[in-house]
Amino acid sequence: MRSTPILVTVAVLAGAAVVAWSWPFGAGSGEAAVIAQGRQFYAEHCAACHGANLEGQPEWKRPLPSGRMPAPPHDASGHTWHHPDGVLFRITKEGPAAVVGNGYESDMPGFGNIMSDEEIHAILAFIKSTWPERERAYQAEMSRRERDKTH
């Protein structure tokens, strides 16, 4: 009789261990699906200007003859990873002028009427997935600080 509670305890602990071990993989596969969707949306809506490999336009730090700035890279060589999630989302949804202000003009439109919030988040997840760990960690910290300010 004494062995029954021990066997039950062992079975419960083993089941909990399996759930705890498999949970991150389930979450990861969901994240992988979002990143894959983001890659597709990026190719459809962003790559024409920002490059198929997120490389941006040549000499992206120098104004074009129009006075507007070229599309920057979204890989680690650019500055996208310097901005928190809220800023990146707003730039994508509303256009750079919504964040920069002061009558700033850009060739980049806001995509809020073209893409859903979920599609925008997927694109940002894809872009972030391409960054090295250092850039991802920095950007995650900036996003955490942004959230802490608003809560």
N, C-alpha and C positions, 0 to 999 in steps of 0.2 A: 504494500500500500504506500509506503514512503517513497518509492521510486516514481509513482505516478505524478506527484507535484513537480518533481525534479524534471521528468521528461516533458511535462507541459511547459515548464519555465524555459527549458532548452529549446523547445519548438517555437515558443513565442519569441525568444531572443534571436533565433536563427531567421525567423520570418522578418523581424524588424531589421536585421542586418541586410537581408536581401533587398528590402524596400529602400533602406538608406543607401545601399551601394548602387542600386539601379536608378534612383531618382535623378541624379545629375545627368545621366545619359538620356533619359526621357526629355528633360528640359533642354539638353544640348541639341537633340534632334529637332525640337521645335525651333530653337534658335537657328539651326542650320537651314531649316526651311525658310525662315524669314530672310536670312542672308541671301539665299538663292533667289527669292522673289526680288529682293533689293537689287541684286545684280542685274536681273532682267529689267526692272523699272529704270535703273541707272542707264542701261544700254539704250532704252527707248527714249528717255527724256533728258539725259545729262551728257552722255558721251560725245555728242556732236560738238559741244563746246569744251567740256572738261577733259576730253580724251578717253578713248576706250580703255586705257590703262591708268586712268586718273591722273595723267601727267600734265593736264592744263594746256593752255596755249603758250606758244613761245614768248619769251620775254614778258611774262605775266606781271612783273612788277613795274613795267613802264607803260604809261598811258598810250592808247591807240591815237591815231590822228584825230579821231572824234573827241578826244579828251577822256573817254571812258576807259576803264581798266579791262585788260583781257581776262578771260576765265582762268582763275588760279587752279593749280593742281590740288587734288584731294588726297594724294598719297602723302607719305611722311615728309616729302620735300616742301610741301606747301604749309599753309598756316591754319588749315581747317581744324587740326587737332588742338589748336590753342583756344578754341571756343567751346563753351559748355553746350550741352544738348539743346537747351531752350533757345539759344542764339542761332544755332545751326538750323533748328526746326523753323524758326521764324523767318530766317533768310530764305529758306527754301519755299515756305508757304506764301510769304508776302513779298518777297524780293529784297535785295540788299538795302534799298532806300528806306525800308521800314525800320531797319536797325541803325543804319548810319545817320539818317536824318539830314537836315540842313540842305534839302534840295538835291541830294546826291542822285546822280543818274547812272544807270547801269544797263547793259545789254541783257542782263538776266531778268526775266520776268518772275513774278511770283507764280507758284504752281498750285496754289490753293483751289483754283477753279478747274484744274486739270487732273490733279491727283488727290486721293483721300489722305487723311492724316496717317492712316496705317501704311499706305504706300510710301509716304515721305519718311516715316520711321524706319521702314524696311530699307530704303535707300541709305539712310544714315547708318543703319546697322551694317550694311554691306561695306560702306566706305570705312567705317571704324574697324571692321574685321581685317582689313588689309594693312593696318598700321602695325609697326613693331610694338612690343610690349611696353617700352618706355613711353611712347606717344599715347598708347591706349590708357596707360595708368595716369598720365598727366591729365588727359582729357576727362577721364572718369572723376578725378579729384576736382577739376574745375566744375563739372556738372554737379557733384555732391555739394560743393560750396554754394553754387547757384540755388540748389533746392533748399539748403539750410537757410538762406536769406529770405526765401519766400514763405517759409513755414514757421 
